């Protein structure tokens, strides 16, 4: 932490710099908006998009992956150019990509159960994010390699899902690898917030948000399965 940063102290003596607080706060706001989008879209025809895309799982993965990549590139380009209109378009793409996917998962449960499922998912994701953050901040080493590991996990996941499109049991391997990819990316993004203090707050906020949203939609599917098994 540089001497020019204002710490946000806690009772235990730990704290966040002002820029870290802005990144975390901004990503949290974006994620909260995304949860609201999921809930709203769940009662619209868009919620059935998953049925068509994942009729062939690899098609769904490619479609959502492309949408997320496009949204990130557009948003980051807008930030780099100082063009908030372009950045806003990128954020809309990201919100829709994660929102429509999450809504497609939610629509299989009664409307009255959806807030509970979203709340449980949010608590689990917050706990996982806190654990990863604590690990990253507790270790005085670089986590740059986690970015590469995340890419390997994503590539492995896509290959597994491509195979699983025709050999169903392999789909689980793809799910696990993509989930692991988002977890590793989250750790990498948190490390960048920790060590790359000269980087753009807006760009880091977008990066953390995408990683958290990716973890969220995967945990959402697991929470849904848990509630379904209890029913």
C-alpha atoms as one frame of an Amber mdcrd trajectory, in Angstrom:
protein
   0.000   0.000   0.000   1.442   3.338  -0.961   1.588   6.254   1.429  -0.910
   8.165  -0.679  -3.652   5.548  -0.285  -6.276   5.861   2.417  -6.823   2.618
   4.328 -10.285   1.303   5.216  -9.401  -0.212   8.566 -11.196  -3.058  10.302
 -11.280  -3.893  13.967  -8.539  -6.482  13.491  -6.067  -4.075  11.984  -6.531
  -5.135   8.388  -7.675  -2.712   5.745  -8.168  -1.952   2.095  -6.684   0.961
   0.237  -9.091   3.429  -1.307  -8.465   2.052  -4.806  -8.990  -1.554  -3.642
 -12.255  -0.508  -2.016 -13.358   1.163  -5.268 -12.591  -1.953  -7.302 -14.357
  -4.302  -4.883 -17.268  -1.936  -4.426 -17.673  -1.409  -8.155 -17.531  -5.136
  -8.917 -20.059  -5.800  -6.144 -22.469  -3.245  -7.594 -22.124  -4.755 -11.080
 -22.742  -8.225  -9.660 -25.801  -7.036  -7.726 -27.204  -5.557 -10.934 -26.527
  -8.850 -12.702 -28.449 -10.804 -10.069 -31.380  -8.431 -10.549 -31.141  -8.966
 -14.323 -31.230 -12.752 -13.847 -34.320 -12.480 -11.672 -36.086 -10.139 -14.096
 -35.233 -12.099 -17.247 -36.310 -15.419 -15.677 -39.968 -14.622 -16.488 -39.317
 -13.526 -20.080 -38.923 -15.539 -23.305 -35.164 -14.908 -23.107 -34.987 -17.423
 -20.266 -35.574 -20.211 -22.784 -32.503 -19.311 -24.867 -30.448 -21.914 -23.002
 -32.780 -24.654 -24.231 -31.839 -23.911 -27.826 -28.148 -23.147 -27.312 -27.436
 -26.121 -25.072 -29.307 -28.599 -27.231 -25.694 -29.065 -28.353 -23.672 -28.066
 -25.250 -20.598 -26.939 -27.160 -22.763 -24.464 -29.096 -23.968 -22.906 -25.830
 -20.443 -22.666 -24.458 -19.126 -21.035 -27.628 -22.063 -18.616 -27.804 -21.784
 -17.437 -24.207 -17.992 -17.442 -24.308 -18.044 -15.238 -27.399 -20.587 -12.886
 -25.812 -18.505 -12.530 -22.652 -15.286 -11.957 -24.588 -16.996  -9.407 -26.846
 -18.506  -7.596 -23.875 -15.171  -7.432 -22.095 -13.293  -6.188 -25.158 -15.876
  -3.500 -25.916 -16.083  -2.361 -22.295 -12.302  -2.202 -21.921 -11.883  -0.383
 -25.226 -14.439   2.184 -24.106 -12.567   2.706 -20.834  -9.205   2.981 -22.592
 -10.578   5.609 -24.979 -12.481   7.449 -22.307 -15.694   6.772 -24.232 -18.293
   5.863 -21.635 -20.924   5.144 -24.303 -18.785   2.317 -25.722 -17.931   1.091
 -22.227 -21.651   1.051 -21.397 -22.402  -1.053 -24.481 -19.761  -3.560 -23.364
 -21.241  -3.725 -19.890 -24.712  -4.284 -21.322 -23.364  -7.232 -23.332 -21.771
  -8.704 -20.210 -24.884  -8.169 -18.089 -27.050  -9.809 -20.744 -24.692 -12.753
 -21.274 -24.513 -13.671 -17.591 -28.094 -12.535 -16.933 -29.705 -14.624 -19.666
 -27.670 -17.682 -18.712 -28.574 -17.318 -15.039 -32.225 -16.736 -15.903 -32.213
 -19.913 -17.970 -31.071 -21.817 -14.896 -33.541 -20.092 -12.562 -36.633 -20.636
 -14.649 -36.861 -24.296 -13.668 -37.849 -23.450 -10.094 -41.001 -21.693  -8.828
 -40.847 -17.904  -8.827 -41.222 -17.755  -5.045 -38.105 -19.930  -4.597 -35.880
 -17.899  -6.889 -34.937 -15.129  -4.399 -33.874 -17.766  -1.860 -31.743 -19.609
  -4.410 -30.108 -16.368  -5.552 -29.449 -15.335  -1.940 -27.879 -18.689  -1.047
 -25.752 -18.541  -4.180 -24.626 -15.002  -3.325 -23.592 -16.077   0.194 -21.628
 -19.074  -1.110 -19.880 -16.982  -3.773 -19.071 -14.252  -1.245 -17.525 -16.856
   1.064 -15.476 -18.382  -1.768 -14.308 -14.936  -2.877 -13.318 -14.083   0.686
 -11.318 -17.302   1.028  -9.498 -16.771  -2.266  -8.818 -13.131  -1.362  -7.475
 -14.101   2.047  -5.144 -16.653   0.458  -3.863 -14.198  -2.148  -3.297 -11.412
   0.353  -1.666 -13.745   2.879   0.976 -14.919   0.416   3.767 -12.514  -0.502
   4.304 -13.972  -3.956   3.108 -13.470  -7.502  -0.085 -15.110  -8.731   0.509
 -14.194 -12.347   0.686 -17.873 -13.289  -2.925 -18.307 -12.156  -3.968 -16.399
 -15.273  -2.253 -19.013 -17.447  -3.721 -21.857 -15.398  -7.182 -20.328 -15.849
  -6.726 -20.260 -19.623  -5.607 -23.896 -19.628  -8.668 -24.834 -17.568 -10.980
 -22.974 -19.960  -9.418 -24.644 -23.000  -9.602 -28.053 -21.342 -13.206 -27.382
 -20.376 -14.186 -26.434 -23.917 -12.538 -29.582 -25.290 -14.279 -31.738 -22.657
 -17.656 -30.136 -23.426 -17.101 -30.653 -27.147 -16.524 -34.355 -26.443 -19.369
 -34.387 -23.927 -21.748 -33.112 -26.588 -21.554 -36.644 -27.984 -20.423 -38.559
 -24.845 -22.627 -37.156 -22.081 -20.594 -38.276 -19.001 -17.672 -36.097 -20.113
 -19.828 -32.966 -19.717 -19.212 -33.047 -15.962 -15.465 -32.802 -16.581 -16.067
 -29.760 -18.770 -18.238 -28.124 -16.105 -15.566 -28.678 -13.438 -12.752 -27.341
 -15.629 -14.635 -24.181 -16.644 -15.640 -23.603 -13.003 -12.000 -24.051 -11.977
 -11.001 -21.615 -14.712 -13.226 -18.890 -13.259 -11.940 -19.567  -9.723  -8.334
 -19.278 -10.909  -9.162 -16.144 -12.856 -10.761 -14.662  -9.743  -7.549 -15.280
  -7.792  -5.535 -13.743 -10.632  -7.767 -10.666 -10.766  -7.524 -10.230  -6.992
  -3.735 -10.483  -7.231  -3.746  -7.739  -9.881  -5.776  -5.536  -7.535  -3.259
  -6.267  -4.794  -0.039  -5.694  -6.749  -0.809  -3.628  -9.848  -1.736  -0.380
  -8.139  -0.959   1.724 -11.191  -3.542  -0.132 -13.300  -6.902   1.389 -14.172
  -9.486   0.994 -11.412 -12.242   0.690 -14.040 -10.444  -2.111 -15.921  -9.713
  -4.015 -12.736 -13.337  -3.599 -11.655 -14.511  -5.136 -14.934 -12.040  -8.014
 -14.551 -13.108  -8.850 -10.997 -16.790  -8.593 -11.939 -16.423 -11.038 -14.860
 -14.576 -13.557 -12.678 -17.149 -13.311  -9.870 -20.051 -13.570 -12.343 -18.504
 -16.689 -13.866 -18.192 -18.278 -10.441 -21.744 -17.156  -9.590 -23.461 -18.882
 -12.531 -21.628 -22.127 -11.779 -22.479 -22.066  -8.080 -26.067 -21.202  -9.048
 -26.333 -24.482 -10.935 -25.003 -26.405  -7.926 -27.397 -24.665  -5.538 -30.260
 -25.444  -7.911 -29.333 -29.113  -7.899 -29.173 -29.097  -4.103 -32.642 -27.587
  -3.767 -33.985 -29.976  -6.398 -32.581 -32.993  -4.522 -34.337 -31.850  -1.351
 -37.630 -31.520  -3.194
